[in-house]
């Protein structure tokens, strides 16, 4: 019996529970992006990481420890974030992570805190107000190998799609007048529009990507605390203030 119990027992990290671990170490260790403007971006001159994800992570630290600065921000990428959570290097993932059924097999998620979706970035004076306005004369720019290509071809089958090595190159081409619109996840487009006010992101999205906070599998106590925090932020107006601070407008209800 003893051997069986030992074999099936979760790691000490999981057995302890995230809240107890956080209180013991005196800080929340949050896995965040360092390279995504408006969500998690490290300023090389100051070393500070700032963005919407960071403000949400700090609110959770305040909820658990009473101090929003009782937090350590660790860089994660799309590839490393789940393994780092599972092995206990970080306590939660706040890194523009879409909630998917596949990921739910490995980790738990909070409620949705940001609904992203594929959209269009167009010149500020563009007549394009919807993906439905794209015709066979329209040139839409995107990055090679992205799901954006497939999605825009489904949403606007007549449009010409031009692919570039990355979104930075695609944005340069848009600014040079080589296309009518650029398409990807609106979370990325907001960052581009912030860099250049001659462009705007359409309100419309034609795919849905709900972002959630990643939490170790089975840690219901921490999931509940995070959800309670998100609910409080939305009820007291703090969420709207954080959203507007980074995205530049109030969230659509």
ROBA-690206 format. One record per atom (N, C-alpha, C, CB): x, y, z; residue in three letters. Coordinates in pm, whole numbers, padded with zeros to 5 digits, always signed. Glycine has a CB too. Layout:
N
XYZALA
...
end
This chain:
253
+00084-00122+00000UNK
+00000+00000+00000UNK
+00087+00126+00000UNK
-00095+00001+00123UNK
+00191+00124+00089UNK
+00279+00241+00100UNK
+00346+00272-00032UNK
+00384+00218+00208UNK
+00392+00168-00102UNK
+00461+00189-00230UNK
+00366+00247-00333UNK
+00520+00058-00281UNK
+00245+00191-00337UNK
+00145+00239-00431UNK
+00117+00387-00409UNK
+00015+00158-00418UNK
+00099+00425-00285UNK
+00068+00565-00253UNK
+00183+00656-00297UNK
+00042+00581-00102UNK
+00305+00608-00274UNK
+00422+00688-00312UNK
+00428+00707-00463UNK
+00551+00623-00262UNK
+00394+00602-00537UNK
+00400+00610-00684UNK
+00297+00705-00740UNK
+00381+00472-00744UNK
+00177+00703-00683UNK
+00069+00782-00739UNK
+00064+00924-00682UNK
-00063+00713-00715UNK
+00149+00950-00582UNK
+00149+01080-00517UNK
+00204+01187-00612UNK
+00232+01076-00386UNK
+00140+01304-00621UNK
+00194+01410-00705UNK
+00324+01464-00645UNK
+00092+01524-00723UNK
+00394+01545-00720UNK
+00518+01604-00669UNK
+00487+01688-00545UNK
+00588+01690-00779UNK
+00591+01711-00465UNK
+00572+01792-00343UNK
+00515+01929-00376UNK
+00704+01807-00268UNK
+00559+01982-00491UNK
+00513+02113-00537UNK
+00361+02112-00550UNK
+00579+02151-00672UNK
+00307+02010-00620UNK
+00163+02000-00643UNK
+00090+01969-00513UNK
+00132+01893-00748UNK
+00150+01880-00433UNK
+00085+01839-00309UNK
+00071+01958-00215UNK
+00165+01726-00241UNK
+00171+02046-00217UNK
+00171+02162-00128UNK
+00062+02261-00166UNK
+00308+02230-00130UNK
+00035+02276-00295UNK
-00061+02375-00341UNK
+00009+02507-00367UNK
-00175+02393-00239UNK
-00034+02574-00471UNK
+00037+02696-00514UNK
+00029+02807-00410UNK
-00020+02746-00645UNK
-00087+02826-00348UNK
-00101+02936-00251UNK
-00005+02916-00133UNK
-00247+02945-00199UNK
+00004+02793-00082UNK
+00096+02765+00029UNK
+00240+02789-00015UNK
+00078+02619+00080UNK
+00274+02749-00136UNK
+00410+02768-00192UNK
+00442+02917-00202UNK
+00422+02700-00332UNK
+00346+02996-00253UNK
+00365+03140-00268UNK
+00390+03205-00132UNK
+00243+03205-00338UNK
+00310+03167-00034UNK
+00323+03227+00100UNK
+00457+03190+00164UNK
+00207+03183+00192UNK
+00501+03068+00137UNK
+00629+03022+00192UNK
+00747+03098+00131UNK
+00646+02872+00168UNK
+00740+03121-00001UNK
+00852+03189-00068UNK
+00839+03342-00063UNK
+00861+03143-00215UNK
+00721+03390-00023UNK
+00701+03534-00004UNK
+00685+03614-00133UNK
+00815+03590+00071UNK
+00658+03544-00241UNK
+00638+03613-00369UNK
+00567+03519-00466UNK
+00773+03662-00429UNK
+00503+03579-00565UNK
+00444+03502-00675UNK
+00546+03501-00788UNK
+00305+03564-00722UNK
+00574+03383-00842UNK
+00663+03374-00959UNK
+00575+03355-01082UNK
+00768+03255-00944UNK
+00567+03462-01163UNK
+00476+03461-01278UNK
+00555+03445-01408UNK
+00392+03590-01283UNK
+00510+03354-01492UNK
+00569+03336-01624UNK
+00503+03433-01721UNK
+00554+03189-01674UNK
+00583+03525-01777UNK
+00529+03629-01864UNK
+00614+03642-01991UNK
+00522+03764-01789UNK
+00557+03707-02091UNK
+00632+03735-02213UNK
+00717+03860-02192UNK
+00536+03753-02335UNK
+00831+03863-02258UNK
+00920+03980-02252UNK
+00921+04057-02384UNK
+01062+03938-02215UNK
+00856+04000-02487UNK
+00874+04055-02622UNK
+00745+04094-02692UNK
+00946+03956-02706UNK
+00636+04108-02615UNK
+00508+04138-02678UNK
+00456+04274-02631UNK
+00405+04028-02646UNK
+00470+04373-02717UNK
+00428+04509-02685UNK
+00283+04513-02636UNK
+00444+04598-02808UNK
+00261+04587-02528UNK
+00131+04609-02462UNK
+00092+04498-02365UNK
+00024+04623-02567UNK
+00148+04379-02379UNK
+00111+04268-02290UNK
+00225+04233-02193UNK
+00073+04144-02372UNK
+00344+04216-02247UNK
+00461+04189-02165UNK
+00585+04225-02245UNK
+00466+04041-02119UNK
+00641+04341-02217UNK
+00756+04389-02295UNK
+00863+04441-02201UNK
+00712+04499-02397UNK
+00985+04388-02218UNK
+01096+04433-02133UNK
+01164+04553-02197UNK
+01198+04317-02111UNK
+01177+04658-02116UNK
+01248+04777-02161UNK
+01397+04754-02138UNK
+01197+04907-02086UNK
+01478+04745-02245UNK
+01620+04715-02227UNK
+01696+04821-02148UNK
+01685+04699-02360UNK
+01647+04945-02148UNK
+01718+05052-02078UNK
+01694+05047-01926UNK
+01676+05187-02132UNK
+01576+05000-01885UNK
+01545+04998-01741UNK
+01539+04857-01682UNK
+01412+05067-01716UNK
+01521+04757-01772UNK
+01505+04620-01724UNK
+01364+04590-01675UNK
+01604+04592-01614UNK
+01276+04691-01682UNK
+01138+04674-01636UNK
+01054+04601-01742UNK
+01075+04812-01603UNK
+00969+04511-01697UNK
+00875+04443-01786UNK
+00738+04503-01760UNK
+00876+04286-01765UNK
+00672+04548-01866UNK
+00542+04614-01848UNK
+00440+04564-01949UNK
+00557+04765-01861UNK
+00312+04577-01913UNK
+00206+04540-02005UNK
+00080+04497-01931UNK
+00252+04429-02096UNK
-00022+04468-02007UNK
-00150+04428-01949UNK
-00136+04300-01866UNK
-00254+04407-02060UNK
-00063+04201-01920UNK
-00043+04076-01846UNK
+00027+04101-01712UNK
+00039+03976-01930UNK
+00121+04194-01714UNK
+00199+04223-01593UNK
+00109+04284-01485UNK
+00318+04318-01625UNK
+00021+04376-01527UNK
-00070+04439-01430UNK
-00168+04338-01371UNK
-00147+04552-01497UNK
-00213+04244-01453UNK
-00303+04138-01403UNK
-00227+04050-01303UNK
-00360+04052-01521UNK
-00103+04013-01338UNK
-00022+03929-01248UNK
+00002+03999-01114UNK
+00114+03895-01315UNK
+00027+04130-01118UNK
+00050+04206-00995UNK
-00076+04210-00907UNK
+00095+04349-01028UNK
-00192+04218-00971UNK
-00318+04218-00895UNK
-00337+04086-00822UNK
-00439+04245-00989UNK
-00293+03977-00884UNK
-00303+03845-00819UNK
-00206+03838-00701UNK
-00273+03729-00922UNK
-00085+03894-00719UNK
+00012+03897-00609UNK
-00045+03975-00490UNK
+00146+03960-00656UNK
-00113+04086-00520UNK
-00172+04168-00414UNK
-00281+04089-00341UNK
-00232+04299-00472UNK
-00358+04011-00416UNK
-00466+03931-00357UNK
-00408+03825-00261UNK
-00550+03863-00469UNK
-00300+03761-00301UNK
-00244+03652-00219UNK
-00159+03707-00104UNK
-00158+03558-00306UNK
-00075+03807-00133UNK
+00024+03851-00034UNK
+00004+03994+00016UNK
+00159+03839-00093UNK
-00098+04065-00040UNK
-00124+04201+00006UNK
-00030+04305-00051UNK
-00118+04206+00153UNK
+00054+04264-00148UNK
+00152+04356-00205UNK
+00173+04322-00352UNK
+00288+04350-00127UNK
+00138+04415-00439UNK
+00149+04387-00583UNK
+00295+04373-00630UNK
+00081+04496-00663UNK
+00387+04422-00548UNK
+00529+04412-00584UNK
+00595+04284-00531UNK
+00603+04532-00532UNK
+00518+04203-00459UNK
+00571+04074-00411UNK
+00561+03973-00526UNK
+00493+04023-00284UNK
+00636+04003-00632UNK
+00624+03924-00754UNK
+00760+03915-00823UNK
+00519+03985-00849UNK
+00785+03798-00881UNK
+00904+03780-00966UNK
+00854+03745-01105UNK
+01001+03667-00909UNK
+00899+03821-01204UNK
+00856+03797-01343UNK
+00962+03716-01414UNK
+00830+03931-01417UNK
+00924+03597-01459UNK
+01017+03510-01531UNK
+00976+03501-01676UNK
+01023+03369-01468UNK
+01072+03515-01766UNK
+01039+03509-01908UNK
+01000+03367-01950UNK
+01157+03558-01992UNK
+00889+03360-02025UNK
+00848+03233-02086UNK
+00824+03258-02235UNK
+00718+03175-02017UNK
+00827+03150-02311UNK
+00787+03156-02451UNK
+00670+03061-02467UNK
+00906+03118-02548UNK
+00610+03061-02584UNK
+00497+02970-02609UNK
+00540+02825-02587UNK
+00443+02989-02753UNK
+00667+02797-02616UNK
+00717+02659-02605UNK
+00750+02621-02460UNK
+00841+02643-02691UNK
+00804+02717-02383UNK
+00854+02681-02249UNK
+00752+02697-02137UNK
+00973+02764-02217UNK
+00645+02771-02160UNK
+00560+02811-02047UNK
+00493+02693-01975UNK
+00453+02906-02096UNK
+00438+02597-02047UNK
+00371+02485-01979UNK
+00472+02396-01905UNK
+00292+02400-02081UNK
+00585+02358-01968UNK
+00684+02280-01892UNK
+00734+02351-01766UNK
+00803+02249-01981UNK
+00754+02483-01774UNK
+00802+02558-01656UNK
+00698+02560-01545UNK
+00838+02701-01696UNK
+00571+02565-01582UNK
+00463+02560-01482UNK
+00459+02422-01416UNK
+00326+02594-01546UNK
+00466+02320-01499UNK
+00454+02183-01448UNK
+00570+02143-01357UNK
+00446+02086-01564UNK
+00690+02197-01386UNK
+00804+02157-01302UNK
+00825+02251-01182UNK
+00931+02153-01385UNK
+00734+02348-01164UNK
+00739+02433-01045UNK
+00829+02554-01054UNK
+00781+02352-00931UNK
+00886+02582-01174UNK
+00971+02701-01189UNK
+00890+02829-01176UNK
+01043+02698-01325UNK
+00764+02823-01218UNK
+00674+02937-01206UNK
+00545+02893-01139UNK
+00646+03000-01345UNK
+00473+02989-01082UNK
+00349+02956-01011UNK
+00226+02971-01099UNK
+00333+03046-00889UNK
+00239+03052-01205UNK
+00126+03071-01296UNK
+00179+03127-01428UNK
+00017+03166-01234UNK
+00100+03110-01532UNK
+00136+03163-01664UNK
+00040+03278-01695UNK
+00129+03052-01776UNK
+00097+03398-01715UNK
+00014+03512-01759UNK
+00083+03564-01885UNK
+00001+03626-01645UNK
+00056+03499-01998UNK
+00138+03522-02117UNK
+00058+03501-02245UNK
+00259+03430-02116UNK
-00047+03579-02262UNK
-00131+03574-02382UNK
-00156+03430-02428UNK
-00065+03653-02496UNK
-00197+03345-02333UNK
-00216+03203-02367UNK
-00363+03172-02392UNK
-00161+03113-02254UNK
-00390+03124-02512UNK
-00526+03088-02549UNK
-00567+02959-02479UNK
-00538+03072-02702UNK
-00688+02959-02423UNK
-00744+02839-02360UNK
-00787+02742-02471UNK
-00866+02875-02266UNK
-00729+02624-02472UNK
-00768+02522-02571UNK
-00795+02390-02500UNK
-00657+02504-02679UNK
-00871+02304-02563UNK
-00901+02172-02506UNK
-00773+02090-02489UNK
-01002+02096-02595UNK
-00683+02104-02586UNK
-00556+02031-02582UNK
-00474+02072-02459UNK
-00475+02056-02711UNK
-00465+02202-02434UNK
-00388+02250-02320UNK
-00454+02214-02187UNK
-00369+02401-02329UNK
-00587+02204-02189UNK
-00660+02168-02066UNK
-00626+02025-02019UNK
-00811+02180-02089UNK
-00570+01945-02108UNK
-00528+01810-02069UNK
-00406+01817-01978UNK
-00497+01724-02194UNK
-00327+01923-01993UNK
-00201+01935-01919UNK
-00208+02027-01798UNK
-00095+01985-02011UNK
-00286+02135-01811UNK
-00292+02234-01702UNK
-00436+02281-01684UNK
-00199+02355-01731UNK
-00459+02356-01577UNK
-00590+02420-01556UNK
-00581+02566-01598UNK
-00635+02407-01407UNK
-00696+02626-01620UNK
-00703+02766-01661UNK
-00798+02844-01571UNK
-00746+02778-01807UNK
-00769+02972-01560UNK
-00862+03065-01496UNK
-00974+03094-01594UNK
-00791+03196-01451UNK
-01067+03180-01551UNK
-01166+03235-01643UNK
-01092+03320-01748UNK
-01273+03320-01567UNK
-01161+03354-01855UNK
-01103+03437-01961UNK
-01077+03578-01907UNK
-01196+03442-02087UNK
-00956+03630-01931UNK
-00929+03768-01889UNK
-00908+03861-02007UNK
-00806+03772-01799UNK
-00894+03806-02128UNK
-00881+03890-02248UNK
-00924+03805-02367UNK
-00735+03945-02265UNK
-01016+03857-02447UNK
-01057+03785-02565UNK
-00989+03845-02687UNK
-01210+03787-02581UNK
-00891+03772-02737UNK
-00822+03814-02858UNK
-00889+03746-02977UNK
-00668+03780-02852UNK
-00850+03790-03095UNK
-00904+03728-03216UNK
-00833+03789-03336UNK
-01058+03748-03227UNK
-00836+03719-03445UNK
-00771+03772-03565UNK
-00849+03891-03618UNK
-00758+03664-03673UNK
-00775+03995-03656UNK
-00837+04116-03706UNK
-00753+04174-03819UNK
-00856+04220-03593UNK
-00782+04298-03855UNK
-00708+04366-03963UNK
-00652+04498-03913UNK
-00799+04389-04085UNK
-00528+04524-03952UNK
-00465+04654-03931UNK
-00468+04726-04066UNK
-00317+04641-03875UNK
-00525+04846-04067UNK
-00540+04920-04193UNK
-00497+05065-04173UNK
-00688+04912-04244UNK
-00467+05138-04283UNK
-00438+05281-04269UNK
-00557+05351-04202UNK
-00408+05345-04407UNK
-00527+05455-04125UNK
-00631+05525-04048UNK
-00745+05577-04136UNK
-00569+05641-03972UNK
-00715+05610-04262UNK
-00819+05663-04352UNK
-00874+05556-04447UNK
-00762+05779-04433UNK
-00849+05429-04416UNK
-00892+05321-04506UNK
-01044+05307-04508UNK
-00829+05188-04462UNK
-01102+05275-04627UNK
-01246+05250-04634UNK
-01283+05111-04581UNK
-01294+05265-04778UNK
-01181+05027-04554UNK
-01207+04890-04505UNK
-01252+04896-04359UNK
-01079+04799-04520UNK
-01371+04846-04334UNK
-01423+04844-04196UNK
-01450+04701-04146UNK
-01552+04927-04187UNK
-01433+04604-04237UNK
-01464+04465-04204UNK
-01387+04374-04298UNK
-01616+04437-04212UNK
-01365+04251-04256UNK
-01301+04152-04343UNK
-01387+04129-04469UNK
-01279+04018-04268UNK
-01516+04156-04455UNK
-01610+04138-04569UNK
-01585+04241-04680UNK
-01756+04149-04520UNK
-01513+04350-04646UNK
-01482+04453-04746UNK
-01365+04414-04836UNK
-01452+04585-04677UNK
-01297+04305-04804UNK
-01182+04263-04884UNK
-01230+04198-05013UNK
-01092+04166-04804UNK
-01181+04248-05126UNK
-01221+04198-05258UNK
-01101+04136-05329UNK
-01283+04311-05344UNK
-01121+04095-05455UNK
-01009+04035-05530UNK
-00901+04138-05562UNK
-01060+03971-05660UNK
-00935+04267-05546UNK
-00835+04373-05567UNK
-00755+04400-05439UNK
-00904+04502-05614UNK
-00801+04346-05326UNK
-00736+04375-05196UNK
-00613+04287-05175UNK
-00835+04353-05081UNK
-00508+04349-05123UNK
-00386+04275-05087UNK
-00374+04274-04935UNK
-00258+04340-05154UNK
-00372+04153-04879UNK
-00363+04138-04734UNK
-00227+04077-04699UNK
-00479+04049-04680UNK
-00157+04141-04607UNK
-00022+04098-04571UNK
-00023+04020-04441UNK
+00071+04219-04559UNK
+00062+03917-04432UNK
+00073+03840-04308UNK
+00209+03770-04305UNK
-00043+03737-04296UNK
+00231+03685-04204UNK
+00359+03615-04191UNK
+00349+03472-04242UNK
+00406+03616-04046UNK
+00460+03424-04297UNK
+00465+03286-04348UNK
+00443+03187-04235UNK
+00601+03258-04417UNK
+00373+03079-04268UNK
+00356+02970-04172UNK
+00261+02999-04057UNK
+00487+02935-04116UNK
+00191+03110-04063UNK
+00099+03144-03954UNK
-00040+03091-03985UNK
+00094+03297-03932UNK
-00119+03070-03879UNK
-00258+03028-03899UNK
-00338+03144-03958UNK
-00321+02981-03764UNK
-00283+03265-03949UNK
-00352+03384-04002UNK
-00381+03370-04151UNK
-00267+03509-03977UNK
-00289+03310-04226UNK
-00306+03293-04371UNK
-00431+03210-04399UNK
-00181+03226-04434UNK
-00439+03096-04333UNK
-00552+03005-04352UNK
-00683+03074-04312UNK
-00533+02875-04269UNK
-00681+03144-04197UNK
-00803+03208-04147UNK
-00854+03318-04239UNK
-00778+03265-04010UNK
-00762+03401-04291UNK
-00807+03511-04376UNK
-00853+03459-04512UNK
-00694+03615-04395UNK
-00793+03350-04559UNK
-00838+03292-04686UNK
-00980+03236-04674UNK
-00742+03182-04732UNK
-01011+03186-04556UNK
-01148+03136-04532UNK
-01246+03252-04518UNK
-01152+03047-04404UNK
-01202+03359-04450UNK
-01291+03473-04425UNK
-01309+03563-04547UNK
-01238+03555-04308UNK
-01203+03571-04630UNK
-01207+03658-04750UNK
-01143+03583-04867UNK
-01134+03795-04723UNK
-01213+03484-04922UNK
-01154+03396-05024UNK
-01108+03466-05151UNK
-01253+03292-05062UNK
-01162+03585-05181UNK
-01124+03655-05305UNK
-00995+03737-05290UNK
-01236+03746-05350UNK
-00959+03773-05168UNK
-00846+03863-05145UNK
-00712+03797-05180UNK
-00844+03909-05000UNK
-00616+03880-05220UNK
-00480+03833-05245UNK
-00404+03835-05111UNK
-00406+03922-05354UNK
-00341+03722-05077UNK
-00266+03715-04951UNK
-00117+03711-04982UNK
-00309+03589-04867UNK
-00043+03808-04929UNK
+00102+03815-04948UNK
+00171+03782-04816UNK
+00146+03956-05001UNK
+00260+03682-04819UNK
+00326+03638-04695UNK
+00469+03688-04686UNK
+00324+03485-04686UNK
+00507+03731-04564UNK
+00642+03780-04538UNK
+00708+03691-04432UNK
+00640+03928-04491UNK
+00838+03710-04414UNK
+00911+03624-04319UNK
+00858+03639-04176UNK
+01060+03657-04322UNK
+00819+03761-04139UNK
+00765+03786-04005UNK
+00674+03907-04009UNK
+00880+03806-03901UNK
+00611+03937-03895UNK
+00514+04047-03892UNK
+00581+04184-03902UNK
+00432+04041-03765UNK
+00706+04194-03856UNK
+00777+04322-03867UNK
+00796+04358-04015UNK
+00915+04315-03796UNK
+00833+04258-04096UNK
+00850+04282-04240UNK
+00717+04314-04307UNK
+00914+04159-04308UNK
+00613+04244-04263UNK
+00479+04268-04320UNK
+00433+04410-04288UNK
+00377+04164-04265UNK
+00461+04457-04166UNK
+00420+04592-04127UNK
+00499+04697-04207UNK
+00441+04613-03975UNK
+00627+04671-04229UNK
+00708+04763-04310UNK
+00650+04773-04451UNK
+00857+04714-04315UNK
+00608+04658-04505UNK
+00549+04655-04640UNK
+00416+04730-04644UNK
+00528+04510-04686UNK
+00338+04718-04537UNK
+00210+04790-04531UNK
+00235+04941-04530UNK
+00129+04747-04405UNK
+00335+04982-04451UNK
+00368+05124-04442UNK
+00420+05177-04576UNK
+00473+05148-04332UNK
+00479+05088-04654UNK
+00532+05127-04786UNK
+00425+05122-04894UNK
+00648+05037-04825UNK
+00301+05088-04855UNK
+00191+05087-04950UNK
+00182+04963-05036UNK
+00201+05204-05038UNK
+00246+04853-04991UNK
+00245+04730-05070UNK
+00120+04644-05047UNK
+00367+04649-05038UNK
+00032+04690-04959UNK
-00090+04615-04932UNK
-00196+04706-04874UNK
-00062+04498-04838UNK
-00316+04650-04858UNK
-00429+04728-04805UNK
-00453+04702-04658UNK
-00555+04697-04884UNK
-00407+04586-04609UNK
-00432+04549-04469UNK
-00327+04447-04426UNK
-00576+04493-04450UNK
-00306+04440-04296UNK
-00219+04336-04239UNK
-00306+04257-04142UNK
-00092+04397-04166UNK
-00290+04125-04140UNK
-00375+04045-04051UNK
-00295+03953-03961UNK
-00472+03964-04132UNK
-00335+03951-03835UNK
-00288+03855-03734UNK
-00378+03875-03612UNK
-00133+03875-03699UNK
-00340+03815-03502UNK
-00411+03829-03375UNK
-00413+03977-03335UNK
-00344+03743-03264UNK
-00528+04027-03292UNK
-00538+04170-03261UNK
-00445+04213-03147UNK
-00681+04204-03224UNK
-00406+04120-03061UNK
-00312+04154-02954UNK
-00179+04204-03012UNK
-00288+04031-02863UNK
-00137+04145-03123UNK
-00015+04190-03192UNK
-00040+04320-03269UNK
+00036+04081-03288UNK
-00157+04328-03331UNK
-00190+04447-03411UNK
-00199+04572-03325UNK
-00322+04425-03485UNK
-00252+04559-03204UNK
-00261+04675-03114UNK
-00121+04733-03090UNK
-00326+04635-02979UNK
-00022+04645-03076UNK
+00116+04689-03054UNK
+00170+04765-03174UNK
+00205+04570-03025UNK
+00135+04720-03294UNK
+00179+04788-03417UNK
+00114+04926-03428UNK
+00146+04703-03542UNK
-00016+04932-03401UNK
-00089+05059-03410UNK
-00035+05159-03308UNK
-00240+05037-03389UNK
+00010+05108-03195UNK
+00067+05194-03090UNK
+00196+05259-03142UNK
+00095+05111-02960UNK
+00271+05184-03224UNK
+00398+05236-03279UNK
+00374+05343-03385UNK
+00480+05121-03339UNK
+00262+05330-03457UNK
+00239+05423-03569UNK
+00092+05462-03576UNK
+00282+05359-03703UNK
+00058+05583-03532UNK
-00082+05627-03528UNK
-00147+05646-03665UNK
-00091+05756-03452UNK
-00070+05627-03772UNK
-00129+05634-03906UNK
-00208+05507-03940UNK
-00019+05656-04011UNK
-00207+05411-03847UNK
-00277+05285-03869UNK
-00372+05256-03753UNK
-00177+05169-03886UNK
-00476+05181-03781UNK
-00574+05147-03677UNK
-00612+04999-03689UNK
-00700+05237-03689UNK
-00655+04944-03577UNK
-00701+04805-03572UNK
-00854+04807-03579UNK
-00651+04731-03442UNK
-00912+04726-03668UNK
-01058+04719-03675UNK
-01114+04655-03549UNK
-01102+04640-03800UNK
-01231+04699-03506UNK
-01295+04641-03388UNK
-01334+04495-03413UNK
-01420+04722-03350UNK
-01367+04465-03536UNK
-01415+04330-03570UNK
-01303+04226-03560UNK
-01474+04330-03712UNK
-01336+04110-03504UNK
-01245+03995-03509UNK
-01320+03881-03579UNK
-01197+03951-03365UNK
-01245+03800-03654UNK
-01312+03691-03725UNK
-01264+03552-03680UNK
-01290+03707-03874UNK
-01187+03549-03572UNK
-01162+03423-03500UNK
-01168+03461-03352UNK
-01022+03355-03539UNK
-01174+03363-03265UNK
-01179+03394-03122UNK
-01069+03320-03049UNK
-01316+03359-03062UNK
-00991+03394-02969UNK
-00885+03335-02890UNK
-00895+03387-02747UNK
-00745+03366-02951UNK
-00963+03312-02661UNK
-00977+03356-02523UNK
-00851+03328-02441UNK
-01098+03288-02457UNK
-00792+03433-02382UNK
-00672+03417-02301UNK
-00710+03383-02156UNK
-00585+03546-02306UNK
-00638+03287-02100UNK
-00658+03250-01961UNK
-00524+03241-01889UNK
-00734+03117-01950UNK
-00529+03239-01756UNK
-00409+03225-01674UNK
-00387+03077-01648UNK
-00420+03306-01540UNK
-00268+03029-01679UNK
-00236+02886-01663UNK
-00197+02854-01520UNK
-00124+02844-01759UNK
-00257+02747-01467UNK
-00236+02705-01328UNK
-00213+02554-01327UNK
-00358+02744-01236UNK
-00130+02506-01233UNK
-00101+02363-01230UNK
-00227+02279-01217UNK
-00007+02331-01114UNK
-00226+02169-01287UNK
-00342+02079-01295UNK
-00388+02036-01156UNK
-00308+01955-01379UNK
-00517+02049-01131UNK
-00575+02001-01006UNK
-00571+02100-00891UNK
-00506+01877-00965UNK
-00509+02218-00911UNK
-00499+02316-00801UNK
-00622+02406-00800UNK
-00369+02401-00814UNK
-00734+02349-00761UNK
-00863+02419-00761UNK
-00861+02542-00670UNK
-00974+02325-00719UNK
-00791+02532-00559UNK
-00785+02642-00463UNK
-00727+02767-00530UNK
-00700+02603-00340UNK
-00620+02750-00605UNK
-00556+02865-00669UNK
-00639+02915-00788UNK
-00414+02828-00717UNK
-00700+02822-00863UNK
-00790+02862-00972UNK
-00900+02952-00917UNK
-00851+02736-01043UNK
-00960+02910-00805UNK
-01069+02987-00745UNK
-01023+03126-00701UNK
-01127+02911-00626UNK
-00902+03133-00642UNK
-00851+03263-00597UNK
-00826+03356-00716UNK
-00720+03243-00516UNK
-00768+03302-00823UNK
-00740+03384-00941UNK
-00871+03433-01003UNK
-00658+03302-01046UNK
-00970+03343-01012UNK
-01100+03382-01068UNK
-01168+03489-00983UNK
-01191+03260-01080UNK
-01152+03476-00852UNK
-01209+03576-00760UNK
-01142+03713-00783UNK
-01189+03530-00610UNK
-01010+03711-00805UNK
-00936+03835-00832UNK
-00985+03899-00961UNK
-00785+03806-00842UNK
-00998+03819-01067UNK
-01043+03872-01196UNK
-01184+03931-01184UNK
-01042+03761-01303UNK
-01270+03864-01108UNK
-01408+03910-01088UNK
-01407+04045-01016UNK
-01490+03806-01008UNK
-01325+04057-00913UNK
-01315+04183-00837UNK
-01263+04297-00925UNK
-01223+04165-00714UNK
-01162+04267-01008UNK
-01105+04370-01096UNK
-01211+04422-01193UNK
-00985+04313-01175UNK
-01295+04331-01241UNK
-01399+04372-01336UNK
-01510+04450-01267UNK
-01457+04250-01408UNK
-01543+04409-01145UNK
-01652+04475-01072UNK
-01613+04614-01021UNK
-01696+04389-00955UNK
-01485+04631-00982UNK
-01446+04760-00925UNK
-01389+04858-01028UNK
-01344+04739-00817UNK
-01389+04817-01155UNK
-01345+04908-01261UNK
-01196+04906-01291UNK
-01384+05045-01227UNK
-01120+04831-01210UNK
-00975+04826-01231UNK
-00939+04758-01363UNK
-00907+04753-01116UNK
-01015+04654-01398UNK
-00985+04584-01523UNK
-01000+04678-01642UNK
-01078+04461-01540UNK
-01110+04756-01644UNK
-01132+04850-01753UNK
-01017+04951-01762UNK
-01267+04924-01735UNK
-00969+04994-01644UNK
-00860+05092-01640UNK
-00730+05031-01695UNK
-00838+05142-01496UNK
-00702+04906-01658UNK
-00583+04837-01709UNK
-00593+04818-01860UNK
-00565+04700-01639UNK
-00711+04775-01905UNK
-00734+04751-02048UNK
-00713+04880-02128UNK
-00877+04696-02072UNK
-00774+04988-02079UNK
-00766+05116-02151UNK
-00623+05171-02149UNK
-00862+05218-02089UNK
-00553+05151-02037UNK
-00415+05198-02024UNK
-00327+05137-02134UNK
-00359+05162-01885UNK
-00347+05009-02164UNK
-00260+04941-02260UNK
-00317+04936-02401UNK
-00233+04801-02215UNK
-00446+04909-02414UNK
-00505+04892-02547UNK
-00551+05024-02607UNK
-00622+04797-02540UNK
-00573+05124-02520UNK
-00607+05257-02570UNK
-00755+05284-02583UNK
-00544+05278-02701UNK
-00837+05189-02544UNK
-00983+05210-02545UNK
-01044+05115-02443UNK
-01044+05186-02687UNK
-01168+05142-02407UNK
-01236+05054-02310UNK
-01272+04922-02377UNK
-01364+05123-02252UNK
-01275+04811-02299UNK
-01314+04683-02360UNK
-01459+04685-02404UNK
-01290+04568-02261UNK
-01488+04617-02513UNK
-01627+04605-02556UNK
-01693+04499-02469UNK
-01638+04568-02708UNK
-01810+04529-02422UNK
-01876+04437-02327UNK
-01932+04317-02400UNK
-01988+04509-02251UNK
end
